[in-house]
Amino acid sequence: MTPEVVRLAVVAPPMRSYRRCEHCEGVFVVPSEHLSAADEAAFYNLHENSSSDSRYRNYLSPVLEMAWKAIATNSEARGAGARALYFGSGPLEPDEESVVCEFFRERGFVADAYDPYFRPAALESAGYDVIVACEVVEHFREPASEFEKLTSLVRGGGLLVIQTEFFPGLEKFDSWYYRRDPTHVVFYAPKTFDVLAARFGFVVSEMQDGKRVVLRKACQGF
């Protein structure tokens, strides 16, 4: 049975067309109103992701601390040869180290940075013990296929650590600053992550501050 999708009206800009899934409580912008790939990449180029920027480091600190705490209590996601992936690194200079990769390499991990626009490297299937996706999943044009990709990249027992602002509820959505970003096309409620976890073989192990979640992949297949 197909989940019911309802229109979510807004009266304040941006006047995009939003839909809400009654099953998972996620909200999305209709695909016809997404930015073009060129316009999206140009907008991302305005971001400041430099490892030399102390504000950016401070911004990443909570999600990295959450990831490391989860790793410390999960023997499946650490050990010799452990691998970490920063999924959606954003713009970086060709020879620049990402803050996230730097964090994990200092702790003995092999770490890679990936971004479909700026670091489109080939990725190892089922090769990563921890994947950090910070302010990334709200950009997914096709969330199901993107989460399927992420699932294929995490080995059994590994972790997917996500930061994104959770849907604030119907009464606050109209004035919510987060939806004003033209590249934000999908918004997740806590229940959305429960549904995604069940579908892709994860367990929700922690949620924090209405913006961060840790998913642990089952050790066996799904």
N, C-alpha and C positions, 0 to 999 in steps of 0.2 A: 504493500500500500504506500503510495507516494505521500510524504509529509505535507501538510497544508502550509502554504506560503501566503502571508498576508502583506498588504501594502502598509508601509509605515510613513505617514504624512509628516512633513515638516513645514514650518512657516517662516523660518529664518534661513538665510543663505548658509551654505550652498544648497540650492534647490534641486538636489539630485533625487533620483527615484530609488527609494530604499524598499527592501523586502525583508520580512522576518520569518524564519522557519519556526513553526509552532512546535516542532519536535525537539530541536536542539537549542532553540532560543537565539541562534546566531542571526545577525543582520548583515545584509550585503547590498551593494550598489548594483543595479542591473548592468550587465556587461556592455550594453550599447552606450553607456555613459562613462566607461573607463577612459582614461587618457590613452593616447597612442603610445607605443613603446618609446618612440623618440622623445616625446614630451615628458614621459615618465623619467627616462634617463637624465634628461636635462634638469629636472627638478631635483633628482638625487644628487646631482653634481653640486648643488648648493649646500649640501650637508658638510659639516666639519667633523671628520673622523680621524684626525691626526693623533698619533700616539703621543705627540709632544703637547697636546692640549690638556691641561689639568682638569678643565671642566668636563671634557669628554671622559677622561679616566674616572672622575668622581661619579659621573652618570652611569657608567658601566659597573661600578663597584658592587651595588646590591645584587645584581643578577649573577655576577661572578662569585660572590660570596655564597649565594644560594647554591650555585652549581657545585662549588667545592665542598660545601657541607653535605650535599647529597652524595657526592663521590666518596667522601670520608666514611659514610655509613653504608656504602654499597660495594662490597668486595668484588662484585662482577664488573665494576667500572673503573678499576684501577689496577696497577701492577706493571711489571716490566713490559715495555712496548705499547703501553696504553696510547690511544689515539683520540684526539679532539678535533672538532670541526667548528669553525665559525661560519655559520650559514647566513649569507646576506651581509657581507662585510661593508658594502657601500664603497664609495670612491676612496682609493688609496694610491699613493705614488707607486710606480712600478717596483721600487726597491724598499718600500716602507713596510715595516712589521706592523701587524694589527695589534691593538691592545689585548684582544682576547687570546690570540696565538701566543703573544709574549707571556701572558699570565700562565698558560698551560705549559709552555716550554720551560719556564722557570721551575715548574713542579715535576719535570721529568717526562712530560707527554710529547709525543710527536703531534704537531698541530698544523692544520691547513686552514686557509681562508678561501671561501667561495662566494662569488656573487655572479648572477647571470649576466650582468652588464659589465662589471669591472674586473672580475676575477673568474672567468668562465672555464676553470680548469676541470679536467676529468676527475671524478670522485670515485673512491673505492666502494663498491657495493658491500653492505654489511660489515664495514671496516672500522666503524668509529664507536668508541666507548662512551663518549659524551658529545652531543651537538648542542651548541648555544645558538639560538635564533632570537636576537634582541631587536625588537621593533621591526620585525620582518613579516610575520604571518598576516598582519593586517593589509599587506600589499598583495596577497595571493589572489590572482584573478580566478583561479580554479583550485580552491582549497583542497578538495578531495585528491586531485592528482598530485599536488605539492606534498600533502601529508603522506601519500603513498611513496613518493620519492624519499622523503625523510625516513620513513619506516625502513626502506630498503638499505639505508645507509647506517642505521644503528644496529649493532650486533645484539644478540640475545643478552638480556641483563643490563644493557646500556641505557643511557639517559638522554632525554630530549628536554632541554631547559629553555623555556620560552618567556619572553617579556613582551607584553602588549597590554594596552589599557582595556580592561574588561568593559563590556556594554553596561552603561550606568543605570539602565531602566528606562521605561517609556517616558516617564515624566521629566527626565533630565536630558534625553537624547537631543531634543531640538537645540538646546543651548550648549551642547557638549563641544568643547574645543577640538577634540580629537577627530571629529568627522570633517573638520574644515580643511584638513590636509587633502589635496586632490588625489594623492596616490593611495589613500586609505580606502579600501573598497570592501573590506569585510571586518566585522566586529564580533568578538566572541564573548559569550556569557560563561560563567562557570560550568553550566550544564553542557555547553558546546564541547568543552574539553572532556567531559565524561563520555559523551557520545563518540567523539573522535577516538578516545582511548579504547573504548569497547570495540570499535570498528577495526582499528589497526593493531590490536594486540598489545596495548599498553595498560599500565595501571597509573592512575593519578596519585602520586605519592605526597605532593605538597602544593598548596596554593598560598600566595603571599601578597598582601597589600592591594588586592584587586587588580594586579597587573603582572604577576609572575606565577608560573606553574612548572612543576617538574613531573615529567612522564617517564616511567620506567618500562622498558620493553620486556615482555615475557621471555624467559630463557628458551622456551620451546617455540615452534612455529605457530602461526595463527591462521 
